[in-house]
Amino acid sequence: MSDVRQISPVAGWTGSAPPAFTPDALAASAMRIREGCFVVSDPATGALGVANGGSQVTADVPGAWPVAAVLPAMYPEWLGDRSFAEVHGTRFAYVTGAMANGIATTELVIEAARSGCLGFFGAAGLSYQQVEAAIDELVGSLGHDGAPWGCNLIHSPNEPALEEAVADLYIARGVRKVSAAAYMSLTPAIVRYAYSGLTVDAAGAVIRPNMVFAKVSRPEVASHFMNPAPMAMLNKLVVTGKLTEREAQLAATLPVAEDFTIEADSGGHTDNRPLGPLFSAIQAVRDSVMTDRGYQRPVRLGAAGGIGTPQAAASAFALGASYILTGTVNQACVESGLSVAGKEMLAAADIADVTMAPAADMFELGVELQVLKRGTMFAPRAKRLYQLYRTYDSLDSIPADVAAEVERGVLQMSLDECWLTTRAFWMDRDPQQVAQAETDPRHKMALTFRSYLGLSSRWAIEGDQNRRTDYQIWCGPAMGAFNAWTSGTFLAEPAGRTVAQVAKNLLEGAAVVTRSHQLRTYGVPMPATAFDYRPRPLG
Ligand SMILES: Cc1cc2nc3c(=O)[nH]c(=O)nc-3n(C[C@H](O)[C@H](O)[C@H](O)COP(=O)(O)O)c2cc1C
């Protein structure tokens, strides 16, 4: 390493206030991101410091401080890929992720959009009619084309007809951005949405009205969405009248999605992967597909999972993320659909207060998702139900004492009663499920147990005081980190947490952390406090 005393000055600096050399002064300087700054050396000691304001002069001006580097101003708006903001009509490269059962409310999406971010409505788990009503509201408030909002399309292996119908709805109603979640491979529904309406402009460039954000946590799944959909699938969509021949022709030259949210350890469905290795692995797939296919348009990679502090946001951008996406922390905000009681529980969470528990939508497959552990017994109770499902062939074969324990300790009703209410629910939503359950006792057991998993989310959303210990609240480790960061500030109390202030503070803080890191890499001895941006109300 070369000696910092031997810098060759690129310029000189003069100013009325002396440069910052002490830890406190350096930390204060790092906050001034919107100003350019100078890395200067003290001719007497060789120490490196930072000067703000003042004037740049030539190095030989008597009394001028020798300048080792000049840093321009930086802005939260500049974090991430500029093409993201241009294509999606945002001020910031910041997305609020979809949260099922309408927890990402229309209000949350509208607030995110109005504060310069992109928001996805939490359509998963809602009925067709509820999604339709949400679209009406979003179109009414934000408009269609170019507006920074979208909806979730969740892969529904148990309800393919609903997935198809919701995709149709998005196409028909001009929902221009869709976050595709829980896909392991492509389905006709998402492919049709992705390629509907493709045309070519006068210059020969393909115009793509519908944009898919693929949520991925595995390289092989990313690969499906980064390549064009298989010809056989495109041909079938043409034969069934779902795509025109021209759309299919153009589709063969385009990836299914051009934005990928790489999801590390997050709230809800997650593979619990750390962001660093996962991001690099999926970037390698992206780079190889880009080379093979020779795409003319960029394929952007965003980062999600565990982003609840400025440091986490800054590190995601430093990995090369084109945008960042948050989930858990928005659930704790006033605009989210979670009950006040649920938000209070989130506000008390520490980083380790999360655990994995069976997922209602993929219960039979043994899929788990990440939930809040502190203050609720949901996880052990749901695990108990899954264990029974694995052990027994039917509700009737569960020994009486075990059944009694579950009836009393989990369901708070008899298994028979539970099946009857479950049956009534499915008769309304999908009678096919009831028909199957009546000939397949194992399916009947799965539906009965799944009803507890489904209701436990509802109780948390509605704030049912009688079922507080059954609340199922999806939550990742970002929550504990966020609580620690905001402790003692205006963002500590649930009533003070708004999606806009959370986003702006995360981004402002990420810019400060980035500036501090830059200065450190130029040899300035930045103190730990320079990496500790505290929340404050931002305009
Ligand atoms: C309550 C909750 C519900 C979620 N529901 C969905 C969903 O329906 N679809 C989806 O793609 N992601 C869903 N997610 C994931 C988020 O959109 C986001 O990707 C994730 O929360 C980011 O990680 P983080 O929780 O660490 O911020 C959900 C997350 C939470 C916390």
Ligand as a Chemical Component Dictionary entry (heavy atoms), coordinates in Angstrom:
data_LIG
# 
_chem_comp.id                   LIG 
_chem_comp.type                 NON-POLYMER 
_chem_comp.pdbx_formal_charge   0 
_chem_comp.three_letter_code    LIG 
# 
loop_
_chem_comp_atom.comp_id 
_chem_comp_atom.atom_id 
_chem_comp_atom.alt_atom_id 
_chem_comp_atom.type_symbol 
_chem_comp_atom.charge 
_chem_comp_atom.model_Cartn_x 
_chem_comp_atom.model_Cartn_y 
_chem_comp_atom.model_Cartn_z 
_chem_comp_atom.pdbx_ordinal 
LIG C1  C1  C 0 -46.779 -9.753  4.653  1  
LIG C2  C2  C 0 -46.066 -10.084 3.395  2  
LIG C3  C3  C 0 -46.780 -10.576 2.318  3  
LIG C4  C4  C 0 -46.138 -10.865 1.116  4  
LIG N1  N1  N 0 -46.877 -11.302 0.037  5  
LIG C5  C5  C 0 -46.287 -11.448 -1.163 6  
LIG C6  C6  C 0 -47.041 -11.765 -2.313 7  
LIG O1  O1  O 0 -48.251 -11.969 -2.260 8  
LIG N2  N2  N 0 -46.400 -11.846 -3.498 9  
LIG C7  C7  C 0 -45.054 -11.616 -3.596 10 
LIG O2  O2  O 0 -44.508 -11.647 -4.683 11 
LIG N3  N3  N 0 -44.310 -11.353 -2.523 12 
LIG C8  C8  C 0 -44.902 -11.239 -1.323 13 
LIG N4  N4  N 0 -44.151 -10.895 -0.232 14 
LIG C9  C9  C 0 -42.719 -10.603 -0.418 15 
LIG C10 C10 C 0 -42.489 -9.092  -0.615 16 
LIG O3  O3  O 0 -43.111 -8.612  -1.786 17 
LIG C11 C11 C 0 -41.001 -8.801  -0.715 18 
LIG O4  O4  O 0 -40.464 -9.439  -1.840 19 
LIG C12 C12 C 0 -40.225 -9.239  0.500  20 
LIG O5  O5  O 0 -40.965 -8.958  1.653  21 
LIG C13 C13 C 0 -38.881 -8.552  0.548  22 
LIG O6  O6  O 0 -38.124 -8.998  1.624  23 
LIG P1  P1  P 0 -38.188 -8.342  3.101  24 
LIG O7  O7  O 0 -39.404 -8.905  3.720  25 
LIG O8  O8  O 0 -36.956 -8.810  3.739  26 
LIG O9  O9  O 0 -38.266 -6.864  2.896  27 
LIG C14 C14 C 0 -44.758 -10.664 0.999  28 
LIG C15 C15 C 0 -44.036 -10.206 2.105  29 
LIG C16 C16 C 0 -44.665 -9.909  3.287  30 
LIG C17 C17 C 0 -43.872 -9.396  4.447  31 
# 
loop_
_chem_comp_bond.comp_id 
_chem_comp_bond.atom_id_1 
_chem_comp_bond.atom_id_2 
_chem_comp_bond.value_order 
_chem_comp_bond.pdbx_ordinal 
LIG C1  C2  SING 1  
LIG C2  C3  SING 2  
LIG C2  C16 DOUB 3  
LIG C3  C4  DOUB 4  
LIG C4  N1  SING 5  
LIG C4  C14 SING 6  
LIG N1  C5  DOUB 7  
LIG C5  C6  SING 8  
LIG C5  C8  SING 9  
LIG C6  O1  DOUB 10 
LIG C6  N2  SING 11 
LIG N2  C7  SING 12 
LIG C7  O2  DOUB 13 
LIG C7  N3  SING 14 
LIG N3  C8  DOUB 15 
LIG C8  N4  SING 16 
LIG N4  C9  SING 17 
LIG N4  C14 SING 18 
LIG C9  C10 SING 19 
LIG C10 O3  SING 20 
LIG C10 C11 SING 21 
LIG C11 O4  SING 22 
LIG C11 C12 SING 23 
LIG C12 O5  SING 24 
LIG C12 C13 SING 25 
LIG C13 O6  SING 26 
LIG O6  P1  SING 27 
LIG P1  O7  DOUB 28 
LIG P1  O8  SING 29 
LIG P1  O9  SING 30 
LIG C14 C15 DOUB 31 
LIG C15 C16 SING 32 
LIG C16 C17 SING 33 
# 
